[in-house]
Amino acid sequence: MRVVGRNLFITLRMLKSAGIEVDLALVDDEVRVFVKHPAPGEPPLRASFSGAELDRAANWLAACVVHCYPKSDLAKVWAVIATAMAPLAR
């Protein structure tokens, strides 16, 4: 079975449709991704990746949302998966 990396543009679209403010900027050969900080008045969470690391940028966005927006649908899905996988770790 081949595991396909997460698609940055689909991840952005999914998070935006869920009402989470995310964006990206392309600067030279760099992809800069942003997530609105959940605490009012705080600067956005941001990270930079090379243009060849779009899957890493998508993974960062997803992880950031799961951590910072625990009530989001994405975080809820990850919690269900983690709970289901917990017995397998023993």
C-alpha positions as CSV (number, residue, x, y, z in Angstrom):
1,M,0.0,0.0,0.0
2,R,1.4,3.4,-1.0
3,V,0.7,6.3,1.4
4,V,0.1,9.6,-0.5
5,G,1.2,12.8,1.2
6,R,-1.3,15.4,2.3
7,N,-2.1,18.0,-0.3
8,L,-1.5,21.6,0.8
9,F,-4.1,23.2,-1.3
10,I,-6.8,20.7,-0.4
11,T,-5.9,21.1,3.3
12,L,-6.1,24.9,3.0
13,R,-9.5,24.6,1.3
14,M,-10.8,22.1,3.9
15,L,-9.7,24.4,6.8
16,K,-11.1,27.5,5.3
17,S,-14.4,25.8,4.7
18,A,-14.4,24.9,8.4
19,G,-14.1,28.6,9.3
20,I,-10.4,28.5,10.3
21,E,-8.4,31.4,8.9
22,V,-5.4,30.0,7.1
23,D,-3.4,31.2,4.2
24,L,-0.2,30.9,2.3
25,A,2.2,33.1,0.5
26,L,4.7,32.1,-2.2
27,V,8.0,34.1,-1.8
28,D,10.8,33.1,-4.2
29,D,11.2,29.3,-3.7
30,E,9.5,29.4,-0.3
31,V,6.0,28.6,0.9
32,R,4.9,30.5,4.0
33,V,1.8,29.2,5.7
34,F,-0.3,31.0,8.3
35,V,-2.9,30.1,10.8
36,K,-4.9,32.7,12.8
37,H,-4.0,32.4,16.4
38,P,-7.1,31.3,18.5
39,A,-6.2,33.8,21.2
40,P,-7.5,37.3,20.4
41,G,-4.7,39.8,19.8
42,E,-2.0,37.2,19.2
43,P,0.0,37.2,16.0
44,P,-0.7,34.4,13.5
45,L,1.1,31.1,13.7
46,R,3.4,30.8,10.8
47,A,6.0,28.5,9.3
48,S,8.1,28.5,6.1
49,F,8.9,25.6,3.8
50,S,10.8,25.1,0.6
51,G,8.8,24.8,-2.5
52,A,9.5,21.1,-2.6
53,E,8.0,20.5,0.9
54,L,4.3,21.2,0.2
55,D,3.3,18.0,2.0
56,R,5.3,19.1,5.1
57,A,3.5,22.5,5.0
58,A,0.2,20.7,4.8
59,N,1.1,18.4,7.7
60,W,2.2,21.5,9.7
61,L,-1.1,23.2,9.1
62,A,-3.1,20.1,10.1
63,A,-1.0,19.6,13.3
64,C,-1.3,23.3,14.2
65,V,-5.1,23.2,13.8
66,V,-5.4,20.0,15.8
67,H,-3.3,21.5,18.6
68,C,-4.7,25.1,18.6
69,Y,-8.3,24.4,17.7
70,P,-9.3,21.3,19.7
71,K,-13.0,21.8,19.0
72,S,-12.5,21.8,15.3
73,D,-13.8,18.9,13.2
74,L,-10.2,18.0,12.2
75,A,-9.2,17.8,15.9
76,K,-12.2,15.7,16.7
77,V,-11.4,13.2,13.9
78,W,-7.8,12.9,15.1
79,A,-9.0,12.3,18.7
80,V,-11.3,9.5,17.4
81,I,-8.4,8.0,15.5
82,A,-6.0,8.2,18.4
83,T,-8.6,6.6,20.7
84,A,-9.1,3.8,18.2
85,M,-5.4,3.2,17.8
86,A,-4.5,3.3,21.5
87,P,-5.2,-0.4,22.1
88,L,-2.8,-1.3,19.2
89,A,0.1,0.5,20.9
90,R,0.1,-2.0,23.8
